Amino acid sequence: MREHFGDAYAESWARDYVLAPLDGRTVVQALADGESAKSVWRAVCQVEDVSPRLR
């Protein structure tokens, strides 16, 4: 996430942005609920234009 969003914004985005693919949770909430980092990253890639090299 830091490589895609930048150091400062990645943390804020993960904490504040609610993702539909994560059932209305943020990245931080989904990880705290036990979702794997891989599935959370896939959800981020669904809603953001992430470079193919980072996918």
Stockholm file with secondary structure:
# STOCKHOLM 1.0

chainA/1-55         MREHFGDAYAESWARDYVLAPLDGRTVVQALADGESAKSVWRAVCQVEDVSPRLR
#=GR chainA/1-55 SS CHHHHCHHHHHHHHHHCCBGGGTSBCHHHHHHTTCCHHHHHHHHHHHSCCCGGGC
#=GC SS_cons        CHHHHCHHHHHHHHHHCCBGGGTSBCHHHHHHTTCCHHHHHHHHHHHSCCCGGGC
//
